[in-house]
Amino acid sequence: MKTINQILDVKGNQVYVTTPETCVIDAVKEMAKMKCGALIVLQESDIVGVITEQDFTRRVLLNDLDTNKTKVGEVMSSEVAVIEPQKTVSEGMAIMTDKRIRHLPVIDSNNDLIGIISIGDLVKEVIAEQETIIGQLEQYIHS
Ligand SMILES: NC(=O)c1ccc[n+]([C@@H]2O[C@H](COP(=O)([O-])OP(=O)(O)OC[C@H]3O[C@@H](n4cnc5c(N)ncnc54)[C@H](O)[C@@H]3O)[C@@H](O)[C@H]2O)c1
């Protein structure tokens, strides 16, 4: 089973971020521009939250909040689950399933933000591993 670090080796270490003072509409525009469903919220260099497309639809749109006046800090999720790079794909999936979240910032031993993984990244990896195993089993059966 691959580690989170191995996924980042392929995906890269780029993390798109925002701040609590940013208007939610600008955060959503950033997500659309970067083709991602979440932004990590930083105050100076500390992680203070995560804002996702789901936060936007449920907390902003459904409550009829003004997208130009509401700040990220008012609607973000402040409890941020993180994962260490040496953890496995399966451990990442377990955290996401348990906490019902779809993104995990990756934090190294110095507490530095070194990447982010999404549920899509992990599912893609699980499918690739299963395809490899199926291929090996087929070869074994036909040999
Ligand atoms: N992740 C994939 O490899 C992938 C591939 C094809 C299609 N999709 C589809 O896209 C949709 C959502 O995918 P998802 O679950 O991967 O979520 P997502 O749209 O948030 O993530 C898309 C990609 O952007 C990255 N990403 C997300 N937030 C980021 C951030 N703040 N900074 C840097 N990178 C960030 C993710 O790690 C992932 O690689 C699903 O419908 C899925 O089927 C995903």
The ligand as a Tripos MOL2 file, in Angstrom:
@<TRIPOS>MOLECULE
LIG
   44    48     1     0     0
SMALL
NO_CHARGES

@<TRIPOS>ATOM
      1 N1         -8.5000   13.4060   -7.7570 N.am      1 LIG1
      2 C1         -8.4490   12.8410   -8.9610 C.2       1 LIG1
      3 O1         -7.4660   12.2200   -9.3250 O.2       1 LIG1
      4 C2         -9.6150   12.9730   -9.9250 C.ar      1 LIG1
      5 C3         -9.4310   12.5760  -11.2370 C.ar      1 LIG1
      6 C4        -10.4990   12.7130  -12.1300 C.ar      1 LIG1
      7 C5        -11.7190   13.1970  -11.6960 C.ar      1 LIG1
      8 N2        -11.9100   13.5590  -10.4370 N.ar      1 LIG1
      9 C6        -13.2470   14.0090  -10.0520 C.3       1 LIG1
     10 O2        -13.2200   15.3110   -9.4810 O.3       1 LIG1
     11 C7        -14.2200   15.4180   -8.4630 C.3       1 LIG1
     12 C8        -13.6380   15.8100   -7.1540 C.3       1 LIG1
     13 O3        -12.3890   15.2070   -7.0020 O.3       1 LIG1
     14 P1        -11.5800   15.1460   -5.6890 P.3       1 LIG1
     15 O4        -12.2740   14.3180   -4.6860 O.co2     1 LIG1
     16 O5        -10.2030   14.7220   -6.0690 O.co2     1 LIG1
     17 O6        -11.6080   16.6470   -5.0920 O.3       1 LIG1
     18 P2        -11.0260   17.9990   -5.6670 P.3       1 LIG1
     19 O7        -11.7810   18.4350   -6.8690 O.co2     1 LIG1
     20 O8        -10.9960   18.9400   -4.5200 O.co2     1 LIG1
     21 O9         -9.5180   17.6700   -6.0550 O.3       1 LIG1
     22 C9         -9.0620   17.6340   -7.3840 C.3       1 LIG1
     23 C10        -7.5200   17.6340   -7.3020 C.3       1 LIG1
     24 O10        -7.1030   18.8940   -6.7460 O.3       1 LIG1
     25 C11        -6.3110   18.6770   -5.5880 C.3       1 LIG1
     26 N3         -6.6290   19.7160   -4.6150 N.ar      1 LIG1
     27 C12        -7.7910   19.8920   -3.9470 C.ar      1 LIG1
     28 N4         -7.7110   20.9720   -3.1560 N.ar      1 LIG1
     29 C13        -6.4660   21.4680   -3.3230 C.ar      1 LIG1
     30 C14        -5.7730   22.5940   -2.7620 C.ar      1 LIG1
     31 N5         -6.3470   23.4190   -1.8830 N.pl3     1 LIG1
     32 N6         -4.4980   22.8060   -3.1350 N.ar      1 LIG1
     33 C15        -3.8930   21.9850   -4.0300 C.ar      1 LIG1
     34 N7         -4.4910   20.9190   -4.6150 N.ar      1 LIG1
     35 C16        -5.7730   20.6730   -4.2490 C.ar      1 LIG1
     36 C17        -6.6650   17.2950   -5.0860 C.3       1 LIG1
     37 O11        -5.6220   16.7550   -4.3130 O.3       1 LIG1
     38 C18        -6.9380   16.5550   -6.3890 C.3       1 LIG1
     39 O12        -5.7440   16.0830   -6.9360 O.3       1 LIG1
     40 C19       -14.8730   14.0750   -8.3740 C.3       1 LIG1
     41 O13       -16.0630   14.1030   -9.0880 O.3       1 LIG1
     42 C20       -13.8470   13.1430   -8.9930 C.3       1 LIG1
     43 O14       -14.4430   11.9880   -9.5370 O.3       1 LIG1
     44 C21       -10.8610   13.4800   -9.5260 C.ar      1 LIG1
@<TRIPOS>BOND
     1     1     2 1
     2     2     3 2
     3     2     4 1
     4     4     5 ar
     5     4    44 ar
     6     5     6 ar
     7     6     7 ar
     8     7     8 ar
     9     8     9 1
    10     8    44 ar
    11     9    10 1
    12     9    42 1
    13    10    11 1
    14    11    12 1
    15    11    40 1
    16    12    13 1
    17    13    14 1
    18    14    15 2
    19    14    16 1
    20    14    17 1
    21    17    18 1
    22    18    19 2
    23    18    20 1
    24    18    21 1
    25    21    22 1
    26    22    23 1
    27    23    24 1
    28    23    38 1
    29    24    25 1
    30    25    26 1
    31    25    36 1
    32    26    27 ar
    33    26    35 ar
    34    27    28 ar
    35    28    29 ar
    36    29    30 ar
    37    29    35 ar
    38    30    31 1
    39    30    32 ar
    40    32    33 ar
    41    33    34 ar
    42    34    35 ar
    43    36    37 1
    44    36    38 1
    45    38    39 1
    46    40    41 1
    47    40    42 1
    48    42    43 1
@<TRIPOS>SUBSTRUCTURE
     1 LIG1         1 GROUP 0 **** ****
